[in-house]
Amino acid sequence: MQQQPMQNQSNVMPQPPNIISTKDHLYLQDMLSWNLLAMKKAHFFAEQCQNQELKMELEKAGQMHNRHYQTVLSHLQPQQAQSQQPLQ
């Protein structure tokens, strides 16, 4: 008996669903919380820091977490993100 090669049956969605599962919702909520907390901590420690070079690096880390937070949030609110984009 001859074996047939496995067909590549990837379940790739061409577009995200209009709803998300409870598990996905909880993970997204955690992701937002982690980034918000990291941003606040970096800002707090930068305020306490006297070394200017370290202070700048902490502020950069806080800004990175803020960008990640905003990016995740924008994916969750696609209609708002499109309406807020500047017209060219």
C-alpha positions as CSV (number, residue, x, y, z in Angstrom):
1,M,0.0,0.0,0.0
2,Q,1.4,3.4,-1.0
3,Q,1.3,6.3,1.4
4,Q,0.2,9.6,0.0
5,P,2.1,12.7,1.1
6,M,0.4,14.8,3.7
7,Q,-1.2,17.8,2.2
8,N,-0.5,21.2,3.7
9,Q,-3.8,22.1,5.3
10,S,-3.0,25.2,7.2
11,N,-5.9,26.8,8.9
12,V,-5.0,30.4,8.2
13,M,-7.8,32.9,8.5
14,P,-7.7,35.5,5.7
15,Q,-9.2,38.0,8.1
16,P,-9.6,38.1,11.9
17,P,-13.1,37.2,13.3
18,N,-15.5,39.8,14.4
19,I,-15.5,38.3,17.9
20,I,-12.8,36.9,20.1
21,S,-12.9,34.1,22.6
22,T,-12.9,34.7,26.3
23,K,-9.4,33.2,26.6
24,D,-8.1,35.7,23.9
25,H,-9.9,38.5,25.6
26,L,-8.2,37.7,28.9
27,Y,-4.8,37.4,27.3
28,L,-5.3,40.8,25.6
29,Q,-6.4,42.3,28.9
30,D,-3.2,40.9,30.5
31,M,-1.0,42.3,27.7
32,L,-2.5,45.8,28.2
33,S,-2.0,45.6,31.9
34,W,1.6,44.3,31.7
35,N,2.6,47.1,29.3
36,L,0.8,49.8,31.3
37,L,2.5,48.6,34.5
38,A,5.9,48.4,32.9
39,M,5.4,51.9,31.5
40,K,4.5,53.3,34.9
41,K,7.4,51.5,36.7
42,A,9.9,52.8,34.1
43,H,8.7,56.3,34.5
44,F,8.7,56.0,38.3
45,F,12.3,54.7,38.4
46,A,13.4,57.3,35.9
47,E,12.1,60.0,38.3
48,Q,14.1,58.5,41.1
49,C,17.3,58.2,39.1
50,Q,20.1,60.7,39.3
51,N,22.3,59.2,36.6
52,Q,21.1,61.1,33.5
53,E,22.1,58.3,31.0
54,L,20.2,55.7,33.0
55,K,17.3,58.1,33.4
56,M,17.1,58.5,29.6
57,E,17.2,54.7,29.0
58,L,14.4,54.2,31.5
59,E,12.3,56.8,29.8
60,K,12.9,55.2,26.5
61,A,11.8,51.8,27.9
62,G,8.7,53.4,29.3
63,Q,7.9,55.0,25.9
64,M,8.4,51.6,24.2
65,H,5.8,50.0,26.5
66,N,3.5,53.0,25.9
67,R,3.8,52.3,22.1
68,H,3.1,48.6,22.6
69,Y,0.0,49.5,24.8
70,Q,-1.3,51.9,22.1
71,T,-0.6,49.4,19.3
72,V,-2.6,46.7,21.0
73,L,-5.4,49.1,21.9
74,S,-5.6,50.4,18.3
75,H,-6.0,46.8,17.1
76,L,-8.9,46.4,19.4
77,Q,-10.6,49.6,18.2
78,P,-10.1,49.5,14.4
79,Q,-13.0,51.9,13.6
80,Q,-11.7,54.6,16.0
81,A,-8.1,54.2,14.7
82,Q,-9.2,54.7,11.1
83,S,-11.2,57.8,12.0
84,Q,-8.4,59.4,14.0
85,Q,-5.8,59.1,11.2
86,P,-4.9,62.5,9.7
87,L,-6.2,63.2,6.2
88,Q,-3.6,63.7,3.5
